[in-house]
Amino acid sequence: MIKANQRKLIRNQLTGSQTFQIDFELFEKLIIEENVKLFILCNPHNPGGRVWKQEELYQIGLICQKHQVLVISDEIHQDLVFAPHVFTTYHNVDTIFKEHSIVLTSATKTFNLAGIKQSMVFIKNPDLRQRFKTVQKQLCQNEINTFGMIGTQAAYQHGEQWLRDLLAYIEENIQFTLNFLDQHLPNIYYMKPEATYLIWLDFSAYQLTNSQLNKKMIEEAGVVLNSGIPFGSRGDQHMRLNVACPRSILETALQRIAQVF
């Protein structure tokens, strides 16, 4: 999408194997060297499942403010966070950060409503908000789907108990998956998610190419996972598993993977 809009894509690769970390020195270096004007933040992180801590977000904000970089914070998984981790929206890290940021979110991940095509944009800076609204109008994207609006309203007004039950179920599914991997697939390394219903799996021990890995998973195991390579070069020999499903389906999928690997 970035390249399709005739913009240059700069990747700040995350570090760490057990959990993702930000290399802040490299982050600022790239902003300066590449004359970066806009930074896209994913919080909580997909596919790593990291919930960025307030001090990490503060460090991001100081660097972006210093170099006049607009921050777009994708916070669509903000409701799917597991204790003791606490989600912090970028707008609340520091009052001044509201001046150079746009926050995006939706009820669609939380309440499984992707089909309603409804999302929310929060822009505190009035000048920035007006610029955004002008572009929306130019692209004829300033109208709201009525069905989507009603669905979103219903989810937030009546979905609290459902969400509590969902979080407990997903967390149990995550632990079930990690226990299964430890017992039956010790060569598949993973990051334990602090949020989201996604688990980042490292298959590099099997020394397969990405196409071989994908083919083996689909044709031999009969399981379709997200290939890691579309997430960037660090996704090489990785796959992303979605555990937001009935336990019986998850167990069947894991057993099929174990039989093949």
C-alpha positions as CSV (number, residue, x, y, z in Angstrom):
1,M,0.0,0.0,0.0
2,I,2.8,2.4,0.9
3,K,4.7,1.6,-2.4
4,A,1.5,1.9,-4.4
5,N,1.2,5.5,-3.2
6,Q,4.6,6.3,-4.6
7,R,6.2,6.5,-1.1
8,K,9.4,4.9,0.1
9,L,9.1,2.1,2.6
10,I,11.7,2.0,5.4
11,R,11.7,-0.9,7.8
12,N,13.1,-0.6,11.3
13,Q,13.7,-4.3,12.1
14,L,12.8,-5.4,15.6
15,T,15.3,-7.4,17.7
16,G,14.9,-10.3,20.1
17,S,13.9,-14.0,19.8
18,Q,11.8,-14.6,23.0
19,T,9.9,-11.3,22.5
20,F,10.3,-8.3,20.2
21,Q,12.3,-5.3,21.2
22,I,12.8,-1.9,19.5
23,D,16.3,-0.8,18.5
24,F,15.9,2.9,19.3
25,E,19.3,3.9,18.1
26,L,18.6,2.4,14.6
27,F,15.1,3.9,14.7
28,E,16.4,7.4,15.0
29,K,19.3,6.7,12.6
30,L,16.9,5.6,9.9
31,I,14.6,8.7,10.5
32,I,17.5,11.0,10.0
33,E,19.2,9.2,7.1
34,E,16.1,8.5,5.1
35,N,14.3,11.8,5.9
36,V,11.3,9.9,7.3
37,K,8.1,11.9,7.5
38,L,5.6,9.3,8.8
39,F,5.9,6.3,11.1
40,I,3.4,3.5,11.4
41,L,3.3,2.0,14.9
42,C,1.5,-1.4,15.6
43,N,0.4,-1.5,19.3
44,P,-0.3,-4.2,20.4
45,H,2.1,-5.7,17.9
46,N,1.0,-8.1,15.1
47,P,2.4,-10.7,14.7
48,G,4.6,-10.6,17.8
49,G,1.9,-10.0,20.3
50,R,3.9,-7.4,22.2
51,V,2.1,-4.8,24.3
52,W,4.6,-1.8,24.1
53,K,5.3,-0.4,27.5
54,Q,4.6,3.2,28.3
55,E,8.3,4.0,28.5
56,E,8.9,2.5,25.1
57,L,6.1,4.5,23.6
58,Y,7.5,7.6,25.3
59,Q,10.9,7.0,23.7
60,I,9.3,6.6,20.3
61,G,7.3,9.8,20.8
62,L,10.3,11.9,21.8
63,I,12.3,10.8,18.7
64,C,9.3,11.4,16.4
65,Q,8.6,14.8,18.0
66,K,12.2,15.8,17.7
67,H,12.3,15.0,14.0
68,Q,8.8,16.2,13.2
69,V,7.6,12.7,12.2
70,L,3.8,12.0,12.0
71,V,2.9,8.9,14.0
72,I,0.0,6.6,12.9
73,S,-0.7,4.2,15.7
74,D,-2.7,1.1,14.7
75,E,-4.3,0.0,17.9
76,I,-6.9,-2.5,16.6
77,H,-5.9,-5.3,19.0
78,Q,-6.1,-2.9,22.1
79,D,-8.9,-4.9,23.8
80,L,-7.2,-8.2,23.5
81,V,-4.6,-7.8,26.2
82,F,-3.7,-10.4,28.9
83,A,-2.9,-9.6,32.5
84,P,-0.5,-8.4,33.9
85,H,0.2,-6.5,30.7
86,V,-1.5,-3.1,30.3
87,F,-2.3,-1.4,27.1
88,T,-1.4,2.3,26.7
89,T,-2.8,4.3,23.7
90,Y,-0.2,6.5,22.1
91,H,-2.4,9.6,22.7
92,N,-2.2,9.1,26.5
93,V,1.6,8.7,26.7
94,D,2.3,12.4,26.8
95,T,-0.1,15.3,26.2
96,I,2.2,16.8,23.5
97,F,2.2,13.5,21.5
98,K,-1.5,14.2,20.6
99,E,-0.2,17.0,18.3
100,H,1.7,14.8,16.0
101,S,-0.3,11.5,15.9
102,I,-3.3,9.7,14.4
103,V,-4.8,6.7,16.3
104,L,-6.7,4.0,14.4
105,T,-8.8,1.3,15.9
106,S,-12.0,-0.7,15.4
107,A,-14.4,-3.1,17.1
108,T,-13.8,-5.6,14.3
109,K,-11.0,-7.7,15.8
110,T,-12.4,-7.6,19.4
111,F,-15.9,-8.7,18.4
112,N,-15.2,-10.6,15.2
113,L,-17.0,-8.0,13.1
114,A,-14.6,-7.6,10.2
115,G,-17.5,-7.9,7.7
116,I,-19.1,-4.6,8.8
117,K,-16.2,-2.6,7.3
118,Q,-16.3,0.0,10.2
119,S,-13.3,1.7,11.9
120,M,-12.5,4.7,13.9
121,V,-9.9,7.5,13.6
122,F,-8.8,9.7,16.5
123,I,-7.1,13.0,15.7
124,K,-6.7,15.5,18.5
125,N,-4.8,18.1,16.5
126,P,-7.6,20.2,14.8
127,D,-5.4,21.3,11.9
128,L,-4.3,17.7,11.3
129,R,-7.9,16.5,11.6
130,Q,-9.1,19.0,9.0
131,R,-6.3,17.9,6.6
132,F,-7.4,14.3,7.1
133,K,-11.1,15.1,6.5
134,T,-10.2,17.0,3.3
135,V,-8.4,13.9,1.9
136,Q,-11.3,11.7,3.0
137,K,-13.7,13.9,1.0
138,Q,-11.4,14.0,-2.1
139,L,-11.3,10.1,-2.0
140,C,-15.1,9.9,-1.3
141,Q,-14.4,8.0,1.9
142,N,-16.2,10.3,4.2
143,E,-19.5,8.3,4.5
144,I,-20.3,5.8,7.2
145,N,-21.9,2.4,6.6
146,T,-25.1,2.5,8.7
147,F,-25.1,-1.3,9.4
148,G,-21.4,-1.0,10.5
149,M,-22.2,1.9,12.8
150,I,-25.1,0.0,14.5
151,G,-22.9,-3.1,14.8
152,T,-20.1,-1.1,16.4
153,Q,-22.4,0.6,18.8
154,A,-24.1,-2.7,19.8
155,A,-20.7,-4.4,20.4
156,Y,-19.4,-1.6,22.7
157,Q,-22.7,-1.2,24.6
158,H,-23.6,-4.9,25.1
159,G,-20.4,-6.9,24.5
160,E,-18.5,-6.5,27.8
161,Q,-19.4,-9.9,29.3
162,W,-18.8,-11.6,26.0
163,L,-15.3,-10.0,25.8
164,R,-14.4,-11.1,29.3
165,D,-15.3,-14.7,28.4
166,L,-13.5,-14.4,25.1
167,L,-10.3,-13.2,26.7
168,A,-10.3,-16.1,29.1
169,Y,-10.9,-18.6,26.3
170,I,-8.2,-17.2,24.0
171,E,-5.7,-17.2,26.9
172,E,-6.5,-20.8,27.6
173,N,-6.1,-21.6,23.9
174,I,-2.7,-19.9,23.9
175,Q,-1.5,-21.9,26.9
176,F,-2.8,-25.1,25.4
177,T,-0.9,-24.4,22.2
178,L,2.4,-23.6,24.0
179,N,2.1,-26.7,26.1
180,F,1.5,-28.8,23.0
181,L,4.4,-27.3,21.2
182,D,6.7,-27.9,24.2
183,Q,5.6,-31.5,24.4
184,H,5.3,-32.6,20.8
185,L,7.1,-30.0,18.6
186,P,10.1,-28.7,20.6
187,N,11.9,-27.6,17.4
188,I,9.2,-25.0,16.7
189,Y,10.1,-21.9,18.7
190,Y,7.5,-19.3,19.6
191,M,6.9,-16.0,21.2
192,K,4.3,-16.1,23.9
193,P,1.8,-13.3,23.1
194,E,1.0,-10.6,25.6
195,A,-2.0,-9.6,23.5
196,T,-3.9,-10.7,20.3
197,Y,-5.0,-14.2,19.4
198,L,-2.0,-14.8,17.2
199,I,1.2,-16.8,17.9
200,W,4.5,-16.2,15.9
201,L,6.1,-19.5,15.2
202,D,9.7,-20.1,14.1
203,F,10.2,-23.2,11.9
204,S,13.9,-22.4,11.0
205,A,15.1,-25.6,12.7
206,Y,13.6,-27.6,9.8
207,Q,15.7,-25.7,7.2
208,L,12.9,-25.4,4.7
209,T,12.4,-22.6,2.3
210,N,9.2,-20.5,2.7
211,S,7.5,-22.1,-0.2
212,Q,8.5,-25.6,1.0
213,L,7.2,-24.8,4.5
214,N,3.9,-23.4,3.2
215,K,3.4,-26.4,0.8
216,K,4.2,-28.9,3.5
217,M,1.8,-27.2,5.9
218,I,-1.1,-27.1,3.4
219,E,-0.6,-30.3,1.4
220,E,0.7,-32.7,4.0
221,A,-0.8,-31.3,7.3
222,G,-4.0,-29.9,5.8
223,V,-3.6,-26.7,7.8
224,V,-3.4,-23.2,6.5
225,L,-1.4,-20.7,8.5
226,N,-0.2,-17.2,7.5
227,S,3.2,-17.3,5.9
228,G,5.7,-15.1,7.8
229,I,7.5,-13.6,4.8
230,P,4.9,-11.0,4.0
231,F,5.7,-9.4,7.4
232,G,9.2,-8.7,6.3
233,S,12.6,-10.4,6.1
234,R,12.4,-11.4,9.8
235,G,9.4,-13.5,8.9
236,D,11.7,-15.9,6.9
237,Q,10.8,-19.5,7.9
238,H,8.1,-18.3,10.2
239,M,4.3,-18.7,10.3
240,R,1.5,-17.1,12.2
241,L,-1.1,-19.2,14.0
242,N,-4.6,-17.9,14.8
243,V,-6.0,-19.5,18.0
244,A,-9.3,-17.7,18.1
245,C,-11.3,-20.8,17.4
246,P,-12.9,-23.7,19.3
247,R,-10.4,-25.8,21.2
248,S,-11.4,-28.9,19.3
249,I,-10.4,-27.3,16.0
250,L,-7.2,-26.0,17.4
251,E,-6.3,-29.4,18.9
252,T,-7.0,-31.1,15.5
253,A,-4.8,-28.6,13.7
254,L,-1.9,-29.0,16.1
255,Q,-2.1,-32.8,15.9
256,R,-1.9,-32.7,12.1
257,I,1.1,-30.4,12.3
258,A,2.8,-32.7,14.8
259,Q,2.3,-35.7,12.5
260,V,4.0,-34.0,9.6
261,F,6.8,-32.2,11.5
